[in-house]
Amino acid sequence: MRAVDIQARKLEFIEEYIRLSDERIINKLEKLLRLEKEKTVKPKLKTLTQAELGAMIEESEDDISMGNVMSHQSVKQEVLSWRSDRRR
């Protein structure tokens, strides 16, 4: 589905939502949205073992000692460039 179609559907949904006066329906929609968002986020999260965490810390410390780092300002500028690229 194209982004334009999704945006149009979202706007249509918002218009319908605004017209709602039944609080039960609003509560159900809010609950559904919350549950669906959790489903998409939780599977991506993974608990790290102590060994995995230790390995990540070691790797990070090695990167720092080798100068493989970026300043906060550089990261911020890169993120801003991603955002502007996405808008095009």
Distance bins in CASP14 RR format, pairs under 12 A and 6 or more apart:
PFRMAT RR
TARGET T0000
AUTHOR 0000-0000-0000
RMODE 2
METHOD distances of the structure
MODEL  1
1 7 0 0 0 0 0 1 0 0 0 0 0
1 8 0 0 0 0 0 1 0 0 0 0 0
1 9 0 0 0 0 1 0 0 0 0 0 0
1 10 0 0 0 0 0 1 0 0 0 0 0
2 8 0 0 0 0 1 0 0 0 0 0 0
2 9 0 0 0 0 0 1 0 0 0 0 0
3 9 0 0 0 0 0 1 0 0 0 0 0
3 10 0 0 0 0 0 1 0 0 0 0 0
3 86 0 0 0 0 0 1 0 0 0 0 0
3 87 0 0 0 0 0 1 0 0 0 0 0
4 10 0 0 0 0 0 1 0 0 0 0 0
4 11 0 0 0 0 0 1 0 0 0 0 0
5 11 0 0 0 0 0 1 0 0 0 0 0
5 12 0 0 0 0 0 1 0 0 0 0 0
6 12 0 0 0 0 0 1 0 0 0 0 0
6 13 0 0 0 0 0 1 0 0 0 0 0
7 13 0 0 0 0 0 1 0 0 0 0 0
7 14 0 0 0 0 0 1 0 0 0 0 0
8 14 0 0 0 0 0 1 0 0 0 0 0
8 15 0 0 0 0 0 1 0 0 0 0 0
9 15 0 0 0 0 0 1 0 0 0 0 0
9 16 0 0 0 0 0 1 0 0 0 0 0
10 16 0 0 0 0 0 1 0 0 0 0 0
10 17 0 0 0 0 0 1 0 0 0 0 0
11 17 0 0 0 0 0 1 0 0 0 0 0
11 18 0 0 0 0 0 1 0 0 0 0 0
12 18 0 0 0 0 0 1 0 0 0 0 0
12 19 0 0 0 0 0 1 0 0 0 0 0
13 19 0 0 0 0 0 1 0 0 0 0 0
13 20 0 0 0 0 0 1 0 0 0 0 0
13 29 0 0 0 0 1 0 0 0 0 0 0
13 32 0 0 0 0 0 1 0 0 0 0 0
13 33 0 0 0 0 0 1 0 0 0 0 0
14 20 0 0 0 0 0 1 0 0 0 0 0
14 29 0 0 0 0 0 1 0 0 0 0 0
16 25 0 0 0 0 0 1 0 0 0 0 0
16 26 0 0 0 0 0 1 0 0 0 0 0
16 29 0 0 0 0 1 0 0 0 0 0 0
17 25 0 0 0 0 1 0 0 0 0 0 0
17 26 1 0 0 1 0 0 0 0 0 0 0
17 28 0 0 0 0 0 1 0 0 0 0 0
17 29 1 0 0 1 0 0 0 0 0 0 0
17 30 0 0 0 0 1 0 0 0 0 0 0
17 32 0 0 0 0 0 1 0 0 0 0 0
17 33 0 0 0 0 0 1 0 0 0 0 0
18 26 0 0 0 0 0 1 0 0 0 0 0
18 29 0 0 0 0 0 1 0 0 0 0 0
19 25 0 0 0 0 0 1 0 0 0 0 0
19 26 0 0 0 0 0 1 0 0 0 0 0
20 26 1 0 1 0 0 0 0 0 0 0 0
20 27 0 0 0 0 0 1 0 0 0 0 0
20 28 0 0 0 0 0 1 0 0 0 0 0
20 29 0 0 0 0 1 0 0 0 0 0 0
20 30 0 0 0 0 0 1 0 0 0 0 0
22 28 0 0 0 0 1 0 0 0 0 0 0
22 29 0 0 0 0 0 1 0 0 0 0 0
23 29 0 0 0 0 0 1 0 0 0 0 0
23 30 0 0 0 0 0 1 0 0 0 0 0
24 30 0 0 0 0 0 1 0 0 0 0 0
24 31 0 0 0 0 0 1 0 0 0 0 0
25 31 0 0 0 0 0 1 0 0 0 0 0
25 32 0 0 0 0 0 1 0 0 0 0 0
26 32 0 0 0 0 0 1 0 0 0 0 0
26 33 0 0 0 0 0 1 0 0 0 0 0
27 33 0 0 0 0 0 1 0 0 0 0 0
27 34 0 0 0 0 0 1 0 0 0 0 0
28 34 0 0 0 0 0 1 0 0 0 0 0
28 35 0 0 0 0 0 1 0 0 0 0 0
29 35 0 0 0 0 0 1 0 0 0 0 0
29 36 0 0 0 0 0 1 0 0 0 0 0
30 36 0 0 0 0 0 1 0 0 0 0 0
30 37 0 0 0 0 0 1 0 0 0 0 0
31 37 0 0 0 0 0 1 0 0 0 0 0
31 38 0 0 0 0 0 1 0 0 0 0 0
32 38 0 0 0 0 0 1 0 0 0 0 0
32 39 0 0 0 0 0 1 0 0 0 0 0
33 39 0 0 0 0 0 1 0 0 0 0 0
33 40 0 0 0 0 0 1 0 0 0 0 0
34 40 0 0 0 0 0 1 0 0 0 0 0
34 41 0 0 0 0 0 1 0 0 0 0 0
35 41 0 0 0 0 0 1 0 0 0 0 0
35 42 0 0 0 0 0 1 0 0 0 0 0
36 42 0 0 0 0 0 1 0 0 0 0 0
37 43 0 0 0 0 0 1 0 0 0 0 0
37 44 0 0 0 0 0 1 0 0 0 0 0
38 44 0 0 0 0 0 1 0 0 0 0 0
38 45 0 0 0 0 0 1 0 0 0 0 0
39 45 0 0 0 0 0 1 0 0 0 0 0
46 52 0 0 0 0 1 0 0 0 0 0 0
46 53 0 0 0 0 0 1 0 0 0 0 0
47 53 0 0 0 0 1 0 0 0 0 0 0
48 54 0 0 0 0 1 0 0 0 0 0 0
48 55 0 0 0 0 1 0 0 0 0 0 0
48 56 1 0 0 1 0 0 0 0 0 0 0
48 57 0 0 0 0 0 1 0 0 0 0 0
49 55 0 0 0 0 1 0 0 0 0 0 0
49 56 0 0 0 0 0 1 0 0 0 0 0
50 56 0 0 0 0 0 1 0 0 0 0 0
50 57 0 0 0 0 0 1 0 0 0 0 0
51 57 0 0 0 0 0 1 0 0 0 0 0
51 58 0 0 0 0 0 1 0 0 0 0 0
52 58 0 0 0 0 0 1 0 0 0 0 0
52 59 0 0 0 0 0 1 0 0 0 0 0
53 59 0 0 0 0 0 1 0 0 0 0 0
53 60 0 0 0 0 0 1 0 0 0 0 0
54 60 0 0 0 0 1 0 0 0 0 0 0
54 61 0 0 0 0 1 0 0 0 0 0 0
54 62 0 0 0 0 0 1 0 0 0 0 0
55 61 0 0 0 0 0 1 0 0 0 0 0
55 62 0 0 0 0 0 1 0 0 0 0 0
56 62 0 0 0 0 0 1 0 0 0 0 0
56 63 0 0 0 0 0 1 0 0 0 0 0
57 63 0 0 0 0 0 1 0 0 0 0 0
57 64 0 0 0 0 0 1 0 0 0 0 0
58 64 0 0 0 0 0 1 0 0 0 0 0
58 65 0 0 0 0 0 1 0 0 0 0 0
59 65 0 0 0 0 0 1 0 0 0 0 0
59 66 0 0 0 0 0 1 0 0 0 0 0
59 68 0 0 0 0 0 1 0 0 0 0 0
60 66 0 0 0 0 0 1 0 0 0 0 0
60 67 0 0 0 0 0 1 0 0 0 0 0
60 68 0 0 0 0 1 0 0 0 0 0 0
60 69 0 0 0 0 1 0 0 0 0 0 0
61 67 0 0 0 0 0 1 0 0 0 0 0
61 68 0 0 0 0 0 1 0 0 0 0 0
61 69 0 0 0 0 0 1 0 0 0 0 0
62 68 0 0 0 0 1 0 0 0 0 0 0
62 69 0 0 0 0 0 1 0 0 0 0 0
63 69 1 0 0 1 0 0 0 0 0 0 0
63 70 0 0 0 0 0 1 0 0 0 0 0
64 70 0 0 0 0 0 1 0 0 0 0 0
69 75 0 0 0 0 1 0 0 0 0 0 0
70 76 0 0 0 0 1 0 0 0 0 0 0
70 77 0 0 0 0 1 0 0 0 0 0 0
70 78 1 0 0 1 0 0 0 0 0 0 0
70 79 0 0 0 0 0 1 0 0 0 0 0
71 77 0 0 0 0 1 0 0 0 0 0 0
71 78 0 0 0 0 0 1 0 0 0 0 0
72 78 0 0 0 0 0 1 0 0 0 0 0
72 79 0 0 0 0 0 1 0 0 0 0 0
73 79 0 0 0 0 0 1 0 0 0 0 0
73 80 0 0 0 0 0 1 0 0 0 0 0
74 80 0 0 0 0 0 1 0 0 0 0 0
74 81 0 0 0 0 0 1 0 0 0 0 0
75 81 0 0 0 0 0 1 0 0 0 0 0
75 82 0 0 0 0 0 1 0 0 0 0 0
76 82 0 0 0 0 0 1 0 0 0 0 0
76 83 0 0 0 0 0 1 0 0 0 0 0
77 83 0 0 0 0 0 1 0 0 0 0 0
77 84 0 0 0 0 0 1 0 0 0 0 0
78 84 0 0 0 0 0 1 0 0 0 0 0
78 85 0 0 0 0 0 1 0 0 0 0 0
79 85 0 0 0 0 0 1 0 0 0 0 0
79 86 0 0 0 0 0 1 0 0 0 0 0
80 86 0 0 0 0 0 1 0 0 0 0 0
80 87 0 0 0 0 0 1 0 0 0 0 0
81 87 0 0 0 0 0 1 0 0 0 0 0
81 88 0 0 0 0 0 1 0 0 0 0 0
82 88 0 0 0 0 0 1 0 0 0 0 0
END
